[in-house]
Amino acid sequence: MRTRIITALALAAVVLAVLLLGPSWMARALFGLFIAAGAWEWSAFLSAAPHAMRLGFVVLVAALAIAARVWLADGAAFLLLMEVCIAWWLVALAWLLLWPQRSGTLPVAVSGLLALVPTWVALTRMLETWPRGAQWALFVMALAFAADTGAYFAGRFLGRVKLAPQISPGKTWEGVFGGLLLAMAVAFAGGRWFGVPLGSFMPLCLAAAAFSVVGDLTESMFKRASGLKDSGRLFPGHGGVLDRIDSVLAATPVICTGLTWMGVAA
């Protein structure tokens, strides 16, 4: 527990410093490193692929992310990408319900592209075009991490009813509700800070937090199918990069789509 908390605080300090104090290129680079590391870890799900294939997957993710950021600069095109990404996470939810049916390498690879690429595009667009973009990017991560953190502690101390025992035995329904509750506290504070209507903003954040649970379970599903306990070992007490950003991957397109519909962002 102590190692987990120290690592979380160190990560938070780095992200806060880069987003709020550093130039925008540094934040884009940091997000790029997270996505590239996540792509490398995702490539471990590709049926014991050789290192060359795994590296190729990382290059593909990076190339598509940069191309999508350029090609989808138009607001309508960006919104369509976010909506497609939401549709993918709904497919992932159905996939979770059907598990343990196995899928081949190609569906897992496509899943990684749909999870990783839109997130980098969305976060960098926030930084470059949204008013108070760095703060919005920070909020998206804080909301997803709140759902994750609340679920961890509520599940640890109150958890009784298993959420998906075949996929992630440690997760419970009590943890889910605890995570949603903490996420709603962050959403309320964020809504007041940004001055957006809470009547529409709170349900949006609740939906994003619920999607973050799907993101967490989806990564757990792929890890279990690959025989992995953690996606990596980069962060002591937490595991790999995917173990930290899986909830962000699913929450980001929901927030971006909702804020666009609300007229807060374009």
N, C-alpha and C positions, 0 to 999 in steps of 0.2 A: 504493500500500500504506500509506504513512504517513497519508494522509488517511482511509483506511478505518479504521485503528486509532484515530486521534484521535476520529473520529466515534463509534465503538463505545464507547470509554471515556467520552465525554461522555454518551451515552445511558444507559449503565450507571449512571453517577453519579446522573443524574436519577431513574431508576426506583428505585434503591436508596434514595435520600433520601425519595422520596414514599411508598414502600411501608413502610419501616421507621421513618421519623421523622415523617411527616405523618399527619394524621387520615384515617380511612377514606374520607370523602367526597372527599378530594383524589385518592386512588388510583382511586376509581370514576370520577371525572372524567377522569383521565389515560387510563384504559382506554377511556372513551367517546370521547375525542379521537382515540385511535389507530383505533378502529373506524370513526368517522365519516370520518376521512381515508382509511382503507382502502376505505370504501364509495365515496367520491368517485373514487378511483383505479380501483376495480372498474368503476365506471360507464363508464370509458373503453373497456371491452371490449364495450360494447353497440352495436356496429355504427355507430360515429360518431354517437352520440346527441347531440342539441342540449343546451346547457347547462341548459336548464330541465328536461329529462328526467333529466339526471345529478343535478341538485339534488334532484329528486323521489325518486330512488333513495336518496340519502343520508337524506332525511327518512323514507322508508319503513323503512329499516334501523333508524334511531334509534327510531321509534315501535314497531316490532315487538320490539326489544330491551327497551324499557321495559315493554311489555305482557307479554312473556314472563317477565320477572323477577317481575312481580306475580302473574300467573296460575299460574305454575309454581313457586310457593313451596313446595308440598308435595314431599317428598323423592322419592316415587314418580314424580310428574310430571316432576321435574327429571331423574331417571335416564332416563326414557323419551326426553326431548329429547336427552340425550347419546347414547343408543343410536341414535336416528334420525340424528344427526349422523355417527356412525361409519359407518352404512349409506351415507350420502351419500358419504363419502370412499372407500368401497369402489367405489361407482359411478364416482367420479372416476378411480380406478385403471383401471377398465375403459375409461373415456373416453380415458385416456392411451394404452392399448393400441390403440385404434381410430383415433387421430389419424393423418392429417390430415382425417378427415371433419368437415365444418363443421356447426355447429348454429346455430339462430336466436337472436334476441335474448332470447326468453323463457327458454330453458334456461340461458343464461349469467346472467341476472338471478336466477333461482331458485337457481342455484349460489352466487351471492354472498350471498343471504339465509341459506342453509344453512351457509355457511362463517363469516360474520361474526356473526350474531345469537347463536348458541349460545355463542360464545367470550366475549362480553361478559357474558352471563347467568352462565356458569360462573365467571369470574374474580370477578365481584361477589358471587356466592354464597359463594365461598371467603372473601372478606373479611368478610362479614357473619355467617356461620353456622359456619364451620369453626374448630375449635381451631387456633391458630397459622396462621390463614388467610392473612395477608400473607406469611408464610414459604412456604406452599404455593404461592401465586400466583407468588412469586419463583422457586421451584424449577421450576415448569412452564416458565417462560420460559427459565431457565438450561439446562434439559434440551434444549429445542428449539434454543436458540442454540448449545449445545455441538455438537449434531449438525450444524448448519449450518456452524459455524466449523471443526470437524474435517474436514468434507467439503471445505471451501474449500482448506485448507492441504494436506491429503493429495492432493486432486486436482491442486493446483498443482504439487506437487513429485514426486508419484509416479504421477499419472494417466496411463493408457495406453488402457484399454478404455472406449469411450464407453458411457454409460448409456442415453441417449435422444437420439441425434444430431439427429433431425429436430425435436425440441422444444427441447432445451437443449444445444447442441454442446459447451459447456465442462464439463459434468458427466460424471464417470466412475465406474465401479464401485469403483475404488480410493478415490475420494473418499467414496463411500457407506460403505465399511467403516471408513475413518478417522473419519468422523462418528459412526458407531455406537460405535466404540471410545471416543471421547471422551465420548459421552453415557453410556456405561456407567460411566465413571469418576465422572461427576457423579451418576449414579444410586446408586452405591455410597456416595459421601459423603452424599448425601441420605438414604439408608436408615439410615445410622448416626446422622445428626443427628436424624431424626424417630423413631427407635427402632421402625421397622416391620420385619416379617420379610423378610429379603433374598431368601429362596427364592421368594417370590411377587412381591416388589417389583421385583426386577431384570428378570424377564421382562416385567412390565408396562411398565417404562420402555423396554425394548428395542422392544416393540410401538409405544409412543408415538413413539420416535425414528424407527422405520420409517415410521409414518404421516406424520411431519414431512417426510420425503422426498417422499411423495405430494403433500403440500401445496405444497412448493416447485415440483415439476414441474407441478402443475396451474396455478399462477399463470404459470409460464413458457409453458405451452400457450396460455393466453388472451392473453398478451402477444404471442406469435408470430403467433397468428391475427389480432391487431389491428394487427400491424406495429410494435409498440413494443419498444424495447430495455429500458427500465426502466418500472416502473409510475408513477414520479414522480421528482422531483429534490430532495426535501426534505432527504435525508441525504447529504451529500457522500461519495463513495466507495462508497455503498451503493445509492443510487437512491431509491425512494419508500418509503412506510410499508408497503405490501404486500410489498415486497422484504425487509423486516425481520420481518414478523409472519406470513408465509405458513406457515412451519413451526409456529408457535404455534397457528394456527387448527386444524391437523390433530391436533396432539399433545394439546391441552387436553381434548377429549371422551374420549379414550382414558384419560388419567390419572384424570379424574373418575369415569368408569365403573368402572375397576379399583379405585380406592380405596374406592368405595361398596360394591362386591362384597366387598372385603376387610374391611369394617366400620370402616375408618379414618375415613371421613366419611359423613355422612348427607344 
